[in-house]
């Protein structure tokens, strides 16, 4: 199976929450990674999302470390909407 990975940086202007995460995250830039796999057997290439992950600061007392957590893409979309826009680099 052929897979591809897309990476983007999302910037939040305010602290925010993500569904499924039990803490508030600070404003700032966050890396989002989406893995997609090729749906074979079609006459043109089509990919489907199989995983979305976001890199976030670890919970206290490990502030200097980061962790990558699986997240629902809709939770990211909702948080971006609540932040007042979609800023990405």
MOPAC internal coordinates of N, CA, C and O (Angstrom, degrees):
PM7 1SCF
backbone

  N    0.0000 0     0.00 0     0.00 0    0    0    0
  C    1.4509 1     0.00 0     0.00 0    1    0    0
  C    1.5347 1   108.02 1     0.00 0    2    1    0
  O    1.2310 1   120.62 1   -47.12 1    3    2    1
  N    1.3203 1   116.42 1   132.88 1    3    2    1
  C    1.4533 1   122.42 1   178.64 1    5    3    2
  C    1.5302 1   109.19 1   -86.81 1    6    5    3
  O    1.2310 1   120.94 1   -49.12 1    7    6    5
  N    1.3252 1   115.81 1   130.88 1    7    6    5
  C    1.4617 1   119.91 1   177.19 1    9    7    6
  C    1.5220 1   109.83 1  -124.59 1   10    9    7
  O    1.2310 1   121.28 1   -23.15 1   11   10    9
  N    1.3120 1   115.16 1   156.85 1   11   10    9
  C    1.4590 1   120.65 1   173.93 1   13   11   10
  C    1.5216 1   107.80 1  -138.30 1   14   13   11
  O    1.2310 1   121.30 1   -23.49 1   15   14   13
  N    1.3082 1   115.11 1   156.51 1   15   14   13
  C    1.4535 1   121.55 1  -179.72 1   17   15   14
  C    1.5238 1   108.95 1  -123.46 1   18   17   15
  O    1.2310 1   121.25 1   -52.26 1   19   18   17
  N    1.3313 1   115.22 1   127.74 1   19   18   17
  C    1.4580 1   120.79 1   175.77 1   21   19   18
  C    1.5208 1   107.98 1  -107.72 1   22   21   19
  O    1.2310 1   120.44 1   -41.34 1   23   22   21
  N    1.3330 1   116.77 1   138.66 1   23   22   21
  C    1.4629 1   122.05 1   179.33 1   25   23   22
  C    1.5237 1   108.83 1  -124.00 1   26   25   23
  O    1.2310 1   121.20 1   -40.05 1   27   26   25
  N    1.3144 1   115.31 1   139.95 1   27   26   25
  C    1.4602 1   120.36 1   174.38 1   29   27   26
  C    1.5205 1   108.70 1  -146.60 1   30   29   27
  O    1.2310 1   121.20 1   -23.57 1   31   30   29
  N    1.3116 1   115.31 1   156.43 1   31   30   29
  C    1.4553 1   121.42 1   175.88 1   33   31   30
  C    1.5169 1   107.63 1  -110.65 1   34   33   31
  O    1.2310 1   121.23 1   -52.11 1   35   34   33
  N    1.3117 1   115.24 1   127.89 1   35   34   33
  C    1.4605 1   121.85 1   179.42 1   37   35   34
  C    1.5188 1   107.83 1  -112.82 1   38   37   35
  O    1.2310 1   120.55 1   -45.19 1   39   38   37
  N    1.3303 1   116.56 1   134.81 1   39   38   37
  C    1.4625 1   121.40 1  -178.93 1   41   39   38
  C    1.5257 1   109.08 1  -110.65 1   42   41   39
  O    1.2310 1   121.41 1   -54.07 1   43   42   41
  N    1.3244 1   114.90 1   125.93 1   43   42   41
  C    1.4621 1   121.72 1   175.53 1   45   43   42
  C    1.5177 1   108.62 1  -104.85 1   46   45   43
  O    1.2310 1   120.18 1   -50.95 1   47   46   45
  N    1.3242 1   117.26 1   129.05 1   47   46   45
  C    1.4583 1   122.15 1  -179.49 1   49   47   46
  C    1.5273 1   112.04 1   -80.89 1   50   49   47
  O    1.2310 1   120.60 1   158.28 1   51   50   49
  N    1.3279 1   116.46 1   -21.72 1   51   50   49
  C    1.4609 1   121.97 1  -177.90 1   53   51   50
  C    1.5202 1   109.32 1  -128.38 1   54   53   51
  O    1.2310 1   120.59 1   -19.00 1   55   54   53
  N    1.3295 1   116.48 1   161.00 1   55   54   53
  C    1.4573 1   118.90 1   172.96 1   57   55   54
  C    1.5362 1   107.17 1   -62.55 1   58   57   55
  O    1.2310 1   120.79 1   -25.59 1   59   58   57
  N    1.3235 1   116.09 1   154.41 1   59   58   57
  C    1.4594 1   120.02 1  -172.99 1   61   59   58
  C    1.5191 1   111.04 1  -151.59 1   62   61   59
  O    1.2310 1   121.45 1   -11.31 1   63   62   61
  N    1.3115 1   114.84 1   168.69 1   63   62   61
  C    1.4667 1   122.42 1   175.63 1   65   63   62
  C    1.5147 1   108.52 1  -123.89 1   66   65   63
  O    1.2310 1   121.52 1   -31.19 1   67   66   65
  N    1.3291 1   114.69 1   148.81 1   67   66   65
  C    1.4639 1   121.57 1   173.54 1   69   67   66
  C    1.5226 1   108.11 1  -116.81 1   70   69   67
  O    1.2310 1   120.69 1   -44.74 1   71   70   69
  N    1.3296 1   116.28 1   135.26 1   71   70   69
  C    1.4631 1   119.21 1   174.10 1   73   71   70
  C    1.5213 1   108.86 1   -55.08 1   74   73   71
  O    1.2310 1   120.89 1   -45.17 1   75   74   73
  N    1.3145 1   115.90 1   134.83 1   75   74   73
  C    1.4522 1   120.77 1   178.11 1   77   75   74
  C    1.5182 1   113.66 1    93.25 1   78   77   75
  O    1.2310 1   120.11 1   172.85 1   79   78   77
  N    1.3311 1   117.39 1    -7.15 1   79   78   77
  C    1.4579 1   121.42 1   178.50 1   81   79   78
  C    1.5250 1   107.15 1  -115.85 1   82   81   79
  O    1.2310 1   120.13 1   -49.07 1   83   82   81
  N    1.3224 1   117.35 1   130.93 1   83   82   81
  C    1.4625 1   121.47 1  -170.59 1   85   83   82
  C    1.5246 1   115.17 1   -88.08 1   86   85   83
  O    1.2310 1   119.91 1  -165.78 1   87   86   85
  N    1.3361 1   117.79 1    14.22 1   87   86   85
  C    1.4572 1   119.16 1   179.80 1   89   87   86
  C    1.5276 1   110.41 1  -141.24 1   90   89   87
  O    1.2310 1   121.62 1   -19.88 1   91   90   89
  N    1.3277 1   114.51 1   160.12 1   91   90   89
  C    1.4572 1   120.61 1   176.27 1   93   91   90
  C    1.5209 1   108.65 1   -82.25 1   94   93   91
  O    1.2310 1   120.83 1   -38.46 1   95   94   93
  N    1.3106 1   116.01 1   141.54 1   95   94   93
  C    1.4646 1   122.07 1   179.51 1   97   95   94
  C    1.5226 1   109.20 1  -106.10 1   98   97   95
  O    1.2310 1   120.22 1   -36.64 1   99   98   97
  N    1.3325 1   117.19 1   143.36 1   99   98   97
  C    1.4695 1   119.69 1  -178.34 1  101   99   98
  C    1.5257 1   112.12 1   -74.35 1  102  101   99
  O    1.2310 1   121.07 1   -21.97 1  103  102  101
  N    1.3197 1   115.57 1   158.03 1  103  102  101
  C    1.4668 1   120.90 1   174.21 1  105  103  102
  C    1.5204 1   108.55 1   -59.20 1  106  105  103
  O    1.2310 1   120.72 1   -27.27 1  107  106  105
  N    1.3371 1   116.23 1   152.73 1  107  106  105
  C    1.4570 1   120.50 1   178.24 1  109  107  106
  C    1.5102 1   111.89 1   145.96 1  110  109  107
  O    1.2310 1   121.06 1     9.90 1  111  110  109
  N    1.3256 1   115.57 1  -170.10 1  111  110  109
  C    1.4649 1   122.65 1  -178.25 1  113  111  110
  C    1.5256 1   109.60 1   -94.53 1  114  113  111
  O    1.2310 1   121.06 1   -44.28 1  115  114  113
  N    1.3258 1   115.58 1   135.72 1  115  114  113
  C    1.4616 1   122.41 1  -178.96 1  117  115  114
  C    1.5248 1   109.40 1  -129.26 1  118  117  115
  O    1.2310 1   120.90 1   -44.41 1  119  118  117
  N    1.3268 1   115.88 1   135.59 1  119  118  117
  C    1.4608 1   121.29 1   176.24 1  121  119  118
  C    1.5217 1   109.15 1   -86.85 1  122  121  119
  O    1.2310 1   121.26 1   -48.80 1  123  122  121
  N    1.3329 1   115.20 1   131.20 1  123  122  121
  C    1.4583 1   121.81 1   177.40 1  125  123  122
  C    1.5277 1   107.63 1  -118.98 1  126  125  123
  O    1.2310 1   120.65 1   -49.33 1  127  126  125
  N    1.3229 1   116.37 1   130.67 1  127  126  125
  C    1.4612 1   122.92 1  -178.70 1  129  127  126
  C    1.5247 1   107.71 1  -118.82 1  130  129  127
  O    1.2310 1   120.87 1   -50.62 1  131  130  129
  N    1.3326 1   115.94 1   129.38 1  131  130  129
  C    1.4598 1   121.22 1   178.02 1  133  131  130
  C    1.5162 1   108.91 1  -121.76 1  134  133  131
  O    1.2310 1   120.81 1   -56.98 1  135  134  133
  N    1.3249 1   116.05 1   123.02 1  135  134  133
  C    1.4669 1   121.49 1   175.48 1  137  135  134
  C    1.5207 1   108.58 1   -97.13 1  138  137  135
  O    1.2310 1   121.01 1   -44.95 1  139  138  137
  N    1.3285 1   115.67 1   135.05 1  139  138  137
  C    1.4636 1   122.18 1  -179.91 1  141  139  138
  C    1.5249 1   108.67 1  -131.56 1  142  141  139
  O    1.2310 1   121.08 1   -32.66 1  143  142  141
  N    1.3227 1   115.54 1   147.34 1  143  142  141
  C    1.4641 1   119.06 1   177.03 1  145  143  142
  C    1.5251 1   109.73 1  -119.97 1  146  145  143
  O    1.2310 1   121.61 1   -31.70 1  147  146  145
  N    1.3223 1   114.52 1   148.30 1  147  146  145
  C    1.4545 1   122.04 1  -179.07 1  149  147  146
  C    1.5212 1   109.63 1   -73.26 1  150  149  147
  O    1.2310 1   120.86 1   -47.51 1  151  150  149
  N    1.3144 1   115.96 1   132.49 1  151  150  149
  C    1.4625 1   121.16 1   172.19 1  153  151  150
  C    1.5214 1   106.23 1   -87.03 1  154  153  151
  O    1.2310 1   120.90 1   -67.68 1  155  154  153
  N    1.3095 1   115.88 1   112.32 1  155  154  153
  C    1.4640 1   120.10 1  -174.60 1  157  155  154
  C    1.5236 1   111.71 1   -84.05 1  158  157  155
  O    1.2310 1   121.54 1   -20.47 1  159  158  157
  N    1.3240 1   114.67 1   159.53 1  159  158  157
  C    1.4526 1   121.19 1   175.64 1  161  159  158
  C    1.5146 1   114.80 1    93.39 1  162  161  159
  O    1.2310 1   120.02 1  -178.88 1  163  162  161
  N    1.3186 1   117.57 1     1.12 1  163  162  161
  C    1.4625 1   120.23 1   178.01 1  165  163  162
  C    1.5221 1   109.20 1   -98.11 1  166  165  163
  O    1.2310 1   120.49 1   -17.97 1  167  166  165
  N    1.3131 1   116.66 1   162.03 1  167  166  165
  C    1.4643 1   120.43 1  -178.93 1  169  167  166
  C    1.5273 1   112.83 1   -80.68 1  170  169  167
  O    1.2310 1   120.10 1   176.45 1  171  170  169
  N    1.3269 1   117.41 1    -3.55 1  171  170  169
  C    1.4581 1   122.32 1   178.17 1  173  171  170
  C    1.5246 1   107.36 1  -145.00 1  174  173  171
  O    1.2310 1   119.81 1   -25.79 1  175  174  173
  N    1.3374 1   117.97 1   154.21 1  175  174  173
  C    1.4657 1   119.77 1  -176.55 1  177  175  174
  C    1.5286 1   112.48 1   -73.01 1  178  177  175
  O    1.2310 1   121.46 1   -50.93 1  179  178  177
  N    1.3291 1   114.80 1   129.07 1  179  178  177
  C    1.4600 1   122.27 1   176.15 1  181  179  178
  C    1.5249 1   107.19 1  -133.89 1  182  181  179
  O    1.2310 1   120.86 1   -48.36 1  183  182  181
  N    1.3306 1   115.96 1   131.64 1  183  182  181
  C    1.4576 1   121.18 1   179.05 1  185  183  182
  C    1.5159 1   109.60 1  -113.64 1  186  185  183
  O    1.2310 1   121.10 1   -33.38 1  187  186  185
  N    1.3428 1   115.50 1   146.62 1  187  186  185
  C    1.4635 1   119.70 1   174.31 1  189  187  186
  C    1.5214 1   108.64 1  -121.27 1  190  189  187
  O    1.2310 1   121.51 1   -35.62 1  191  190  189
  N    1.3154 1   114.73 1   144.38 1  191  190  189
  C    1.4636 1   120.76 1  -178.92 1  193  191  190
  C    1.5220 1   108.80 1   -71.82 1  194  193  191
  O    1.2310 1   120.76 1   -47.65 1  195  194  193
  N    1.3229 1   116.15 1   132.35 1  195  194  193
  C    1.4610 1   120.39 1   177.53 1  197  195  194
  C    1.5292 1   111.77 1  -116.26 1  198  197  195
  O    1.2310 1   119.78 1   160.24 1  199  198  197
  N    1.3348 1   118.02 1   -19.76 1  199  198  197
  C    1.4670 1   120.48 1   178.84 1  201  199  198
  C    1.5213 1   110.00 1  -161.22 1  202  201  199
  O    1.2310 1   121.16 1   -36.92 1  203  202  201
  N    1.3301 1   115.38 1   143.08 1  203  202  201
  C    1.4595 1   121.78 1   172.73 1  205  203  202
  C    1.5198 1   106.77 1  -130.73 1  206  205  203
  O    1.2310 1   120.87 1   -49.25 1  207  206  205
  N    1.3304 1   115.94 1   130.75 1  207  206  205
  C    1.4604 1   121.66 1  -178.46 1  209  207  206
  C    1.5190 1   109.71 1  -131.90 1  210  209  207
  O    1.2310 1   120.83 1   -29.24 1  211  210  209
  N    1.3185 1   116.03 1   150.76 1  211  210  209
  C    1.4532 1   121.80 1   177.72 1  213  211  210
  C    1.5256 1   107.98 1  -128.98 1  214  213  211
  O    1.2310 1   120.87 1   -38.52 1  215  214  213
  N    1.3207 1   115.95 1   141.48 1  215  214  213
  C    1.4576 1   121.67 1   177.51 1  217  215  214
  C    1.5194 1   108.06 1   -93.28 1  218  217  215
  O    1.2310 1   120.71 1   -57.79 1  219  218  217
  N    1.3355 1   116.24 1   122.21 1  219  218  217
  C    1.4637 1   121.91 1  -176.85 1  221  219  218
  C    1.5238 1   109.86 1  -129.17 1  222  221  219
  O    1.2310 1   120.06 1   -23.80 1  223  222  221
  N    1.3503 1   117.48 1   156.20 1  223  222  221
  C    1.4580 1   119.20 1   174.47 1  225  223  222
  C    1.5201 1   109.66 1   -65.18 1  226  225  223
  O    1.2310 1   120.66 1   -35.61 1  227  226  225
  N    1.3309 1   116.35 1   144.39 1  227  226  225
  C    1.4603 1   120.72 1   178.05 1  229  227  226
  C    1.5253 1   110.23 1   -67.22 1  230  229  227
  O    1.2310 1   121.71 1   -21.70 1  231  230  229
  N    1.3098 1   114.34 1   158.30 1  231  230  229
  C    1.4615 1   120.48 1   176.89 1  233  231  230
  C    1.5240 1   109.91 1   -69.29 1  234  233  231
  O    1.2310 1   120.19 1   -25.24 1  235  234  233
  N    1.3344 1   117.25 1   154.76 1  235  234  233
  C    1.4626 1   120.58 1   178.15 1  237  235  234
  C    1.5283 1   109.91 1   -54.09 1  238  237  235
  O    1.2310 1   119.13 1   -35.65 1  239  238  237
  N    1.2855 1   119.27 1   144.35 1  239  238  237
  C    1.4581 1   129.49 1    10.55 1  241  239  238
  C    1.5229 1   113.50 1   -97.35 1  242  241  239
  O    1.2310 1   119.31 1  -163.16 1  243  242  241
  N    1.3074 1   118.91 1    16.84 1  243  242  241
  C    1.4665 1   123.09 1  -175.08 1  245  243  242
  C    1.5254 1   111.75 1   -99.39 1  246  245  243
  O    1.2310 1   119.76 1  -127.96 1  247  246  245
  N    1.3234 1   118.07 1    52.04 1  247  246  245
  C    1.4666 1   122.63 1  -174.48 1  249  247  246
  C    1.5193 1   114.15 1   -60.52 1  250  249  247
  O    1.2310 1   119.56 1   151.15 1  251  250  249
  N    1.3214 1   118.44 1   -28.85 1  251  250  249
  C    1.4644 1   119.75 1  -175.64 1  253  251  250
  C    1.5263 1   112.55 1   -83.27 1  254  253  251
  O    1.2310 1   119.71 1   170.25 1  255  254  253
  N    1.3267 1   118.15 1    -9.75 1  255  254  253
  C    1.4623 1   122.06 1   179.98 1  257  255  254
  C    1.5272 1   109.84 1   -97.00 1  258  257  255
  O    1.2310 1   120.93 1   -20.28 1  259  258  257
  N    1.3247 1   115.83 1   159.72 1  259  258  257
  C    1.4634 1   121.25 1   175.89 1  261  259  258
  C    1.5267 1   108.96 1  -124.96 1  262  261  259
  O    1.2310 1   121.30 1   -21.17 1  263  262  261
  N    1.3144 1   115.12 1   158.83 1  263  262  261
  C    1.4540 1   120.68 1   175.71 1  265  263  262
  C    1.5186 1   109.08 1  -135.46 1  266  265  263
  O    1.2310 1   120.96 1   -29.57 1  267  266  265
  N    1.3151 1   115.76 1   150.43 1  267  266  265
  C    1.4528 1   121.34 1   177.26 1  269  267  266
  C    1.5244 1   107.08 1  -105.18 1  270  269  267
  O    1.2310 1   121.16 1   -57.86 1  271  270  269
  N    1.3348 1   115.38 1   122.14 1  271  270  269
  C    1.4543 1   119.07 1  -178.07 1  273  271  270
  C    1.5251 1   110.19 1  -119.76 1  274  273  271
  O    1.2310 1   121.03 1   -34.41 1  275  274  273
  N    1.3212 1   115.63 1   145.59 1  275  274  273
  C    1.4617 1   120.96 1   174.74 1  277  275  274
  C    1.5215 1   108.02 1   -73.23 1  278  277  275
  O    1.2310 1   121.16 1   -40.19 1  279  278  277
  N    1.3174 1   115.38 1   139.81 1  279  278  277
  C    1.4622 1   119.90 1  -176.47 1  281  279  278
  C    1.5239 1   109.29 1  -144.93 1  282  281  279
  O    1.2310 1   121.14 1   -28.46 1  283  282  281
  N    1.3101 1   115.42 1   151.54 1  283  282  281
  C    1.4586 1   121.63 1   174.58 1  285  283  282
  C    1.5273 1   107.87 1   -75.09 1  286  285  283
  O    1.2310 1   119.57 1   -53.25 1  287  286  285
  N    1.3313 1   118.43 1   126.75 1  287  286  285
  C    1.4715 1   120.18 1   179.77 1  289  287  286
  C    1.5301 1   113.07 1   -55.39 1  290  289  287
  O    1.2310 1   120.40 1   149.87 1  291  290  289
  N    1.3215 1   116.84 1   -30.13 1  291  290  289
  C    1.4624 1   119.71 1   178.60 1  293  291  290
  C    1.5253 1   111.28 1   -68.60 1  294  293  291
  O    1.2310 1   119.89 1   149.86 1  295  294  293
  N    1.3392 1   117.82 1   -30.14 1  295  294  293
  C    1.4689 1   120.87 1   176.78 1  297  295  294
  C    1.5284 1   109.79 1   -65.73 1  298  297  295
  O    1.2310 1   120.53 1   140.81 1  299  298  297
  N    1.3287 1   116.59 1   -39.19 1  299  298  297
  C    1.4687 1   120.33 1   176.65 1  301  299  298
  C    1.5274 1   109.98 1   -66.24 1  302  301  299
  O    1.2310 1   120.44 1   135.27 1  303  302  301
  N    1.3212 1   116.76 1   -44.73 1  303  302  301
  C    1.4635 1   120.61 1   179.36 1  305  303  302
  C    1.5293 1   110.59 1   -60.08 1  306  305  303
  O    1.2310 1   119.96 1   136.85 1  307  306  305
  N    1.3336 1   117.69 1   -43.15 1  307  306  305
  C    1.4693 1   121.29 1   179.37 1  309  307  306
  C    1.5280 1   111.19 1   -63.56 1  310  309  307
  O    1.2310 1   120.30 1   138.28 1  311  310  309
  N    1.3341 1   117.03 1   -41.72 1  311  310  309
  C    1.4633 1   120.85 1   179.68 1  313  311  310
  C    1.5257 1   110.86 1   -66.00 1  314  313  311
  O    1.2310 1   120.29 1   140.90 1  315  314  313
  N    1.3270 1   117.05 1   -39.10 1  315  314  313
  C    1.4679 1   120.44 1   177.92 1  317  315  314
  C    1.5202 1   110.69 1   -65.75 1  318  317  315
  O    1.2310 1   120.77 1   139.22 1  319  318  317
  N    1.3122 1   116.14 1   -40.78 1  319  318  317
  C    1.4656 1   120.50 1   178.81 1  321  319  318
  C    1.5318 1   110.11 1   -63.20 1  322  321  319
  O    1.2310 1   120.25 1   136.12 1  323  322  321
  N    1.3248 1   117.13 1   -43.88 1  323  322  321
  C    1.4639 1   121.49 1   179.50 1  325  323  322
  C    1.5361 1   110.95 1   -65.64 1  326  325  323
  O    1.2310 1   120.30 1   152.17 1  327  326  325
  N    1.3184 1   117.03 1   -27.83 1  327  326  325
  C    1.4661 1   121.69 1   179.89 1  329  327  326
  C    1.5320 1   111.41 1   -75.49 1  330  329  327
  O    1.2310 1   120.56 1   166.38 1  331  330  329
  N    1.3136 1   116.54 1   -13.62 1  331  330  329
  C    1.4509 1   119.39 1   175.40 1  333  331  330
  C    1.5193 1   114.63 1   102.01 1  334  333  331
  O    1.2310 1   119.70 1  -163.98 1  335  334  333
  N    1.3013 1   118.17 1    16.02 1  335  334  333
  C    1.4669 1   119.28 1   177.22 1  337  335  334
  C    1.4987 1   111.42 1   160.81 1  338  337  335
  O    1.2310 1   121.79 1     5.17 1  339  338  337
  N    1.3021 1   114.17 1  -174.83 1  339  338  337
  C    1.4516 1   120.36 1   178.78 1  341  339  338
  C    1.5148 1   108.66 1  -127.76 1  342  341  339
  O    1.2310 1   120.92 1   -87.17 1  343  342  341
  N    1.3103 1   115.84 1    92.83 1  343  342  341
  C    1.4478 1   122.02 1   177.89 1  345  343  342
  C    1.5189 1   108.28 1   -99.81 1  346  345  343
  O    1.2310 1   120.06 1   -54.64 1  347  346  345
  N    1.3046 1   117.49 1   125.36 1  347  346  345
  C    1.4592 1   120.98 1   178.79 1  349  347  346
  C    1.5034 1   110.17 1  -143.59 1  350  349  347
  O    1.2310 1   120.88 1   -23.98 1  351  350  349
  N    1.3303 1   115.93 1   156.02 1  351  350  349
  C    1.4653 1   121.27 1   177.44 1  353  351  350
  C    1.5087 1   108.83 1  -124.94 1  354  353  351
  O    1.2310 1   120.10 1   180.00 1  355  354  353

